[in-house]
Amino acid sequence: MIDDPRFKQGDARLKHREEFNRVVEEHLAKAPAEDWLELFRVEDIIAGPVNTI
């Protein structure tokens, strides 16, 4: 994605947000949420689980 001009800049990502979201969702589905949260924690990326009621 980093080399894809549709996603390089914020305005381009916004214009192509449906495709951007699809690609990100497909990638995130490859591992459990706990794995992603640990990776984000190690990389100092603010993230947390979304709980349901």
PyMOL Python script that loads the backbone (N, CA, C, O; Angstrom):
from pymol import cmd

cmd.read_pdbstr("""\
ATOM      1  N   MET A   1       0.807  -1.194   0.000  1.00  0.00           N
ATOM      2  CA  MET A   1       0.000   0.000   0.000  1.00  0.00           C
ATOM      3  C   MET A   1       0.854   1.263   0.000  1.00  0.00           C
ATOM      4  O   MET A   1       0.437   2.301  -0.514  1.00  0.00           O
ATOM      5  N   ILE A   2       2.032   1.171   0.571  1.00  0.00           N
ATOM      6  CA  ILE A   2       2.851   2.369   0.724  1.00  0.00           C
ATOM      7  C   ILE A   2       3.236   2.989  -0.617  1.00  0.00           C
ATOM      8  O   ILE A   2       3.453   4.198  -0.697  1.00  0.00           O
ATOM      9  N   ASP A   3       3.322   2.183  -1.658  1.00  0.00           N
ATOM     10  CA  ASP A   3       3.683   2.696  -2.980  1.00  0.00           C
ATOM     11  C   ASP A   3       2.475   2.990  -3.861  1.00  0.00           C
ATOM     12  O   ASP A   3       2.624   3.470  -4.985  1.00  0.00           O
ATOM     13  N   ASP A   4       1.295   2.708  -3.359  1.00  0.00           N
ATOM     14  CA  ASP A   4       0.072   2.928  -4.137  1.00  0.00           C
ATOM     15  C   ASP A   4      -0.326   4.402  -4.041  1.00  0.00           C
ATOM     16  O   ASP A   4      -0.600   4.885  -2.942  1.00  0.00           O
ATOM     17  N   PRO A   5      -0.363   5.125  -5.154  1.00  0.00           N
ATOM     18  CA  PRO A   5      -0.676   6.553  -5.119  1.00  0.00           C
ATOM     19  C   PRO A   5      -2.060   6.853  -4.538  1.00  0.00           C
ATOM     20  O   PRO A   5      -2.308   7.967  -4.075  1.00  0.00           O
ATOM     21  N   ARG A   6      -2.956   5.875  -4.558  1.00  0.00           N
ATOM     22  CA  ARG A   6      -4.290   6.090  -3.981  1.00  0.00           C
ATOM     23  C   ARG A   6      -4.236   6.233  -2.466  1.00  0.00           C
ATOM     24  O   ARG A   6      -5.172   6.750  -1.855  1.00  0.00           O
ATOM     25  N   PHE A   7      -3.145   5.778  -1.859  1.00  0.00           N
ATOM     26  CA  PHE A   7      -3.076   5.756  -0.402  1.00  0.00           C
ATOM     27  C   PHE A   7      -1.891   6.531   0.168  1.00  0.00           C
ATOM     28  O   PHE A   7      -1.681   6.517   1.381  1.00  0.00           O
ATOM     29  N   LYS A   8      -1.111   7.207  -0.678  1.00  0.00           N
ATOM     30  CA  LYS A   8       0.102   7.891  -0.219  1.00  0.00           C
ATOM     31  C   LYS A   8      -0.190   9.105   0.655  1.00  0.00           C
ATOM     32  O   LYS A   8       0.513   9.338   1.639  1.00  0.00           O
ATOM     33  N   GLN A   9      -1.198   9.869   0.319  1.00  0.00           N
ATOM     34  CA  GLN A   9      -1.527  11.088   1.051  1.00  0.00           C
ATOM     35  C   GLN A   9      -2.921  10.968   1.652  1.00  0.00           C
ATOM     36  O   GLN A   9      -3.762  10.213   1.164  1.00  0.00           O
ATOM     37  N   GLY A  10      -3.149  11.725   2.718  1.00  0.00           N
ATOM     38  CA  GLY A  10      -4.433  11.677   3.400  1.00  0.00           C
ATOM     39  C   GLY A  10      -5.616  11.978   2.502  1.00  0.00           C
ATOM     40  O   GLY A  10      -6.641  11.300   2.580  1.00  0.00           O
ATOM     41  N   ASP A  11      -5.490  12.990   1.645  1.00  0.00           N
ATOM     42  CA  ASP A  11      -6.611  13.334   0.765  1.00  0.00           C
ATOM     43  C   ASP A  11      -6.888  12.223  -0.242  1.00  0.00           C
ATOM     44  O   ASP A  11      -8.041  11.980  -0.599  1.00  0.00           O
ATOM     45  N   ALA A  12      -5.834  11.549  -0.698  1.00  0.00           N
ATOM     46  CA  ALA A  12      -6.016  10.429  -1.631  1.00  0.00           C
ATOM     47  C   ALA A  12      -6.660   9.247  -0.919  1.00  0.00           C
ATOM     48  O   ALA A  12      -7.523   8.575  -1.484  1.00  0.00           O
ATOM     49  N   ARG A  13      -6.238   8.986   0.336  1.00  0.00           N
ATOM     50  CA  ARG A  13      -6.859   7.898   1.107  1.00  0.00           C
ATOM     51  C   ARG A  13      -8.334   8.183   1.328  1.00  0.00           C
ATOM     52  O   ARG A  13      -9.166   7.279   1.253  1.00  0.00           O
ATOM     53  N   LEU A  14      -8.657   9.437   1.600  1.00  0.00           N
ATOM     54  CA  LEU A  14     -10.060   9.809   1.798  1.00  0.00           C
ATOM     55  C   LEU A  14     -10.864   9.589   0.520  1.00  0.00           C
ATOM     56  O   LEU A  14     -11.978   9.067   0.564  1.00  0.00           O
ATOM     57  N   LYS A  15     -10.306   9.982  -0.599  1.00  0.00           N
ATOM     58  CA  LYS A  15     -10.989   9.805  -1.879  1.00  0.00           C
ATOM     59  C   LYS A  15     -11.231   8.326  -2.174  1.00  0.00           C
ATOM     60  O   LYS A  15     -12.256   7.968  -2.755  1.00  0.00           O
ATOM     61  N   HIS A  16     -10.298   7.474  -1.780  1.00  0.00           N
ATOM     62  CA  HIS A  16     -10.379   6.031  -2.052  1.00  0.00           C
ATOM     63  C   HIS A  16     -10.612   5.248  -0.761  1.00  0.00           C
ATOM     64  O   HIS A  16     -10.128   4.125  -0.619  1.00  0.00           O
ATOM     65  N   ARG A  17     -11.350   5.838   0.180  1.00  0.00           N
ATOM     66  CA  ARG A  17     -11.491   5.253   1.512  1.00  0.00           C
ATOM     67  C   ARG A  17     -12.138   3.874   1.519  1.00  0.00           C
ATOM     68  O   ARG A  17     -11.777   3.035   2.344  1.00  0.00           O
ATOM     69  N   GLU A  18     -13.081   3.620   0.623  1.00  0.00           N
ATOM     70  CA  GLU A  18     -13.710   2.297   0.617  1.00  0.00           C
ATOM     71  C   GLU A  18     -12.688   1.215   0.282  1.00  0.00           C
ATOM     72  O   GLU A  18     -12.656   0.171   0.932  1.00  0.00           O
ATOM     73  N   GLU A  19     -11.862   1.455  -0.717  1.00  0.00           N
ATOM     74  CA  GLU A  19     -10.821   0.498  -1.087  1.00  0.00           C
ATOM     75  C   GLU A  19      -9.766   0.408   0.013  1.00  0.00           C
ATOM     76  O   GLU A  19      -9.300  -0.684   0.336  1.00  0.00           O
ATOM     77  N   PHE A  20      -9.389   1.545   0.588  1.00  0.00           N
ATOM     78  CA  PHE A  20      -8.421   1.569   1.685  1.00  0.00           C
ATOM     79  C   PHE A  20      -8.926   0.726   2.851  1.00  0.00           C
ATOM     80  O   PHE A  20      -8.199  -0.117   3.377  1.00  0.00           O
ATOM     81  N   ASN A  21     -10.176   0.958   3.252  1.00  0.00           N
ATOM     82  CA  ASN A  21     -10.750   0.202   4.361  1.00  0.00           C
ATOM     83  C   ASN A  21     -10.798  -1.289   4.051  1.00  0.00           C
ATOM     84  O   ASN A  21     -10.519  -2.110   4.924  1.00  0.00           O
ATOM     85  N   ARG A  22     -11.147  -1.646   2.821  1.00  0.00           N
ATOM     86  CA  ARG A  22     -11.218  -3.058   2.439  1.00  0.00           C
ATOM     87  C   ARG A  22      -9.850  -3.723   2.580  1.00  0.00           C
ATOM     88  O   ARG A  22      -9.740  -4.816   3.135  1.00  0.00           O
ATOM     89  N   VAL A  23      -8.816  -3.060   2.077  1.00  0.00           N
ATOM     90  CA  VAL A  23      -7.464  -3.618   2.136  1.00  0.00           C
ATOM     91  C   VAL A  23      -7.008  -3.760   3.590  1.00  0.00           C
ATOM     92  O   VAL A  23      -6.452  -4.792   3.967  1.00  0.00           O
ATOM     93  N   VAL A  24      -7.238  -2.741   4.396  1.00  0.00           N
ATOM     94  CA  VAL A  24      -6.828  -2.788   5.804  1.00  0.00           C
ATOM     95  C   VAL A  24      -7.591  -3.887   6.544  1.00  0.00           C
ATOM     96  O   VAL A  24      -6.994  -4.655   7.298  1.00  0.00           O
ATOM     97  N   GLU A  25      -8.901  -3.965   6.333  1.00  0.00           N
ATOM     98  CA  GLU A  25      -9.705  -4.996   7.001  1.00  0.00           C
ATOM     99  C   GLU A  25      -9.245  -6.399   6.616  1.00  0.00           C
ATOM    100  O   GLU A  25      -9.164  -7.278   7.474  1.00  0.00           O
ATOM    101  N   GLU A  26      -8.945  -6.618   5.347  1.00  0.00           N
ATOM    102  CA  GLU A  26      -8.455  -7.930   4.907  1.00  0.00           C
ATOM    103  C   GLU A  26      -7.135  -8.278   5.593  1.00  0.00           C
ATOM    104  O   GLU A  26      -6.917  -9.418   6.003  1.00  0.00           O
ATOM    105  N   HIS A  27      -6.272  -7.293   5.710  1.00  0.00           N
ATOM    106  CA  HIS A  27      -4.970  -7.536   6.339  1.00  0.00           C
ATOM    107  C   HIS A  27      -5.133  -7.811   7.835  1.00  0.00           C
ATOM    108  O   HIS A  27      -4.511  -8.730   8.366  1.00  0.00           O
ATOM    109  N   LEU A  28      -5.960  -7.025   8.509  1.00  0.00           N
ATOM    110  CA  LEU A  28      -6.154  -7.214   9.946  1.00  0.00           C
ATOM    111  C   LEU A  28      -6.807  -8.555  10.262  1.00  0.00           C
ATOM    112  O   LEU A  28      -6.592  -9.111  11.339  1.00  0.00           O
ATOM    113  N   ALA A  29      -7.595  -9.074   9.337  1.00  0.00           N
ATOM    114  CA  ALA A  29      -8.277 -10.354   9.552  1.00  0.00           C
ATOM    115  C   ALA A  29      -7.307 -11.535   9.548  1.00  0.00           C
ATOM    116  O   ALA A  29      -7.701 -12.651   9.886  1.00  0.00           O
ATOM    117  N   LYS A  30      -6.069 -11.315   9.180  1.00  0.00           N
ATOM    118  CA  LYS A  30      -5.084 -12.399   9.091  1.00  0.00           C
ATOM    119  C   LYS A  30      -4.512 -12.810  10.444  1.00  0.00           C
ATOM    120  O   LYS A  30      -3.818 -13.823  10.532  1.00  0.00           O
ATOM    121  N   ALA A  31      -4.788 -12.044  11.503  1.00  0.00           N
ATOM    122  CA  ALA A  31      -4.259 -12.367  12.829  1.00  0.00           C
ATOM    123  C   ALA A  31      -5.279 -11.946  13.883  1.00  0.00           C
ATOM    124  O   ALA A  31      -6.098 -11.059  13.637  1.00  0.00           O
ATOM    125  N   PRO A  32      -5.231 -12.580  15.056  1.00  0.00           N
ATOM    126  CA  PRO A  32      -6.151 -12.198  16.133  1.00  0.00           C
ATOM    127  C   PRO A  32      -5.890 -10.769  16.617  1.00  0.00           C
ATOM    128  O   PRO A  32      -4.774 -10.260  16.510  1.00  0.00           O
ATOM    129  N   ALA A  33      -6.915 -10.142  17.140  1.00  0.00           N
ATOM    130  CA  ALA A  33      -6.802  -8.768  17.636  1.00  0.00           C
ATOM    131  C   ALA A  33      -5.685  -8.630  18.662  1.00  0.00           C
ATOM    132  O   ALA A  33      -4.980  -7.621  18.680  1.00  0.00           O
ATOM    133  N   GLU A  34      -5.518  -9.635  19.515  1.00  0.00           N
ATOM    134  CA  GLU A  34      -4.474  -9.567  20.545  1.00  0.00           C
ATOM    135  C   GLU A  34      -3.083  -9.411  19.924  1.00  0.00           C
ATOM    136  O   GLU A  34      -2.235  -8.696  20.459  1.00  0.00           O
ATOM    137  N   ASP A  35      -2.859 -10.078  18.806  1.00  0.00           N
ATOM    138  CA  ASP A  35      -1.566  -9.958  18.118  1.00  0.00           C
ATOM    139  C   ASP A  35      -1.342  -8.539  17.619  1.00  0.00           C
ATOM    140  O   ASP A  35      -0.252  -7.987  17.766  1.00  0.00           O
ATOM    141  N   TRP A  36      -2.376  -7.952  17.027  1.00  0.00           N
ATOM    142  CA  TRP A  36      -2.254  -6.583  16.516  1.00  0.00           C
ATOM    143  C   TRP A  36      -2.046  -5.600  17.666  1.00  0.00           C
ATOM    144  O   TRP A  36      -1.218  -4.693  17.573  1.00  0.00           O
ATOM    145  N   LEU A  37      -2.800  -5.784  18.748  1.00  0.00           N
ATOM    146  CA  LEU A  37      -2.664  -4.872  19.882  1.00  0.00           C
ATOM    147  C   LEU A  37      -1.254  -4.931  20.463  1.00  0.00           C
ATOM    148  O   LEU A  37      -0.701  -3.900  20.848  1.00  0.00           O
ATOM    149  N   GLU A  38      -0.669  -6.120  20.529  1.00  0.00           N
ATOM    150  CA  GLU A  38       0.707  -6.245  21.023  1.00  0.00           C
ATOM    151  C   GLU A  38       1.684  -5.560  20.067  1.00  0.00           C
ATOM    152  O   GLU A  38       2.588  -4.855  20.515  1.00  0.00           O
ATOM    153  N   LEU A  39       1.519  -5.754  18.774  1.00  0.00           N
ATOM    154  CA  LEU A  39       2.380  -5.086  17.795  1.00  0.00           C
ATOM    155  C   LEU A  39       2.253  -3.568  17.912  1.00  0.00           C
ATOM    156  O   LEU A  39       3.257  -2.856  17.901  1.00  0.00           O
ATOM    157  N   PHE A  40       1.031  -3.077  18.023  1.00  0.00           N
ATOM    158  CA  PHE A  40       0.817  -1.637  18.159  1.00  0.00           C
ATOM    159  C   PHE A  40       1.461  -1.120  19.449  1.00  0.00           C
ATOM    160  O   PHE A  40       2.058  -0.043  19.454  1.00  0.00           O
ATOM    161  N   ARG A  41       1.341  -1.890  20.554  1.00  0.00           N
ATOM    162  CA  ARG A  41       1.934  -1.476  21.827  1.00  0.00           C
ATOM    163  C   ARG A  41       3.452  -1.346  21.677  1.00  0.00           C
ATOM    164  O   ARG A  41       4.035  -0.350  22.105  1.00  0.00           O
ATOM    165  N   VAL A  42       4.084  -2.337  21.076  1.00  0.00           N
ATOM    166  CA  VAL A  42       5.536  -2.333  20.881  1.00  0.00           C
ATOM    167  C   VAL A  42       5.963  -1.142  20.025  1.00  0.00           C
ATOM    168  O   VAL A  42       7.023  -0.561  20.254  1.00  0.00           O
ATOM    169  N   GLU A  43       5.152  -0.782  19.055  1.00  0.00           N
ATOM    170  CA  GLU A  43       5.481   0.315  18.132  1.00  0.00           C
ATOM    171  C   GLU A  43       4.963   1.674  18.617  1.00  0.00           C
ATOM    172  O   GLU A  43       5.033   2.659  17.883  1.00  0.00           O
ATOM    173  N   ASP A  44       4.442   1.731  19.851  1.00  0.00           N
ATOM    174  CA  ASP A  44       3.891   2.972  20.430  1.00  0.00           C
ATOM    175  C   ASP A  44       2.766   3.565  19.591  1.00  0.00           C
ATOM    176  O   ASP A  44       2.679   4.780  19.414  1.00  0.00           O
ATOM    177  N   ILE A  45       1.913   2.695  19.083  1.00  0.00           N
ATOM    178  CA  ILE A  45       0.729   3.128  18.342  1.00  0.00           C
ATOM    179  C   ILE A  45      -0.461   3.013  19.282  1.00  0.00           C
ATOM    180  O   ILE A  45      -0.725   1.939  19.823  1.00  0.00           O
ATOM    181  N   ILE A  46      -1.173   4.100  19.479  1.00  0.00           N
ATOM    182  CA  ILE A  46      -2.323   4.087  20.378  1.00  0.00           C
ATOM    183  C   ILE A  46      -3.419   3.235  19.764  1.00  0.00           C
ATOM    184  O   ILE A  46      -3.861   3.488  18.643  1.00  0.00           O
ATOM    185  N   ALA A  47      -3.856   2.222  20.506  1.00  0.00           N
ATOM    186  CA  ALA A  47      -4.907   1.323  20.039  1.00  0.00           C
ATOM    187  C   ALA A  47      -5.499   0.611  21.244  1.00  0.00           C
ATOM    188  O   ALA A  47      -4.857   0.498  22.288  1.00  0.00           O
ATOM    189  N   GLY A  48      -6.702   0.143  21.095  1.00  0.00           N
ATOM    190  CA  GLY A  48      -7.342  -0.623  22.152  1.00  0.00           C
ATOM    191  C   GLY A  48      -8.485  -1.424  21.582  1.00  0.00           C
ATOM    192  O   GLY A  48      -8.963  -1.147  20.482  1.00  0.00           O
ATOM    193  N   PRO A  49      -8.927  -2.425  22.335  1.00  0.00           N
ATOM    194  CA  PRO A  49     -10.030  -3.253  21.856  1.00  0.00           C
ATOM    195  C   PRO A  49     -11.342  -2.477  21.863  1.00  0.00           C
ATOM    196  O   PRO A  49     -11.524  -1.540  22.641  1.00  0.00           O
ATOM    197  N   VAL A  50     -12.233  -2.876  20.999  1.00  0.00           N
ATOM    198  CA  VAL A  50     -13.588  -2.314  20.985  1.00  0.00           C
ATOM    199  C   VAL A  50     -14.480  -3.360  21.630  1.00  0.00           C
ATOM    200  O   VAL A  50     -14.640  -4.462  21.106  1.00  0.00           O
ATOM    201  N   ASN A  51     -15.057  -3.009  22.764  1.00  0.00           N
ATOM    202  CA  ASN A  51     -15.901  -3.936  23.503  1.00  0.00           C
ATOM    203  C   ASN A  51     -17.360  -3.771  23.104  1.00  0.00           C
ATOM    204  O   ASN A  51     -17.781  -2.698  22.673  1.00  0.00           O
ATOM    205  N   THR A  52     -18.115  -4.835  23.253  1.00  0.00           N
ATOM    206  CA  THR A  52     -19.555  -4.774  23.003  1.00  0.00           C
ATOM    207  C   THR A  52     -20.286  -4.860  24.334  1.00  0.00           C
ATOM    208  O   THR A  52     -19.747  -5.329  25.337  1.00  0.00           O
ATOM    209  N   ILE A  53     -21.508  -4.401  24.314  1.00  0.00           N
ATOM    210  CA  ILE A  53     -22.326  -4.436  25.537  1.00  0.00           C
ATOM    211  C   ILE A  53     -23.256  -5.622  25.472  1.00  0.00           C
ATOM    212  O   ILE A  53     -24.036  -5.846  26.397  1.00  0.00           O
TER     213      ILE A  53
END
""", "prot")
cmd.dss("prot")
cmd.show_as("cartoon", "prot")
cmd.util.cbc("prot")
cmd.orient("prot")
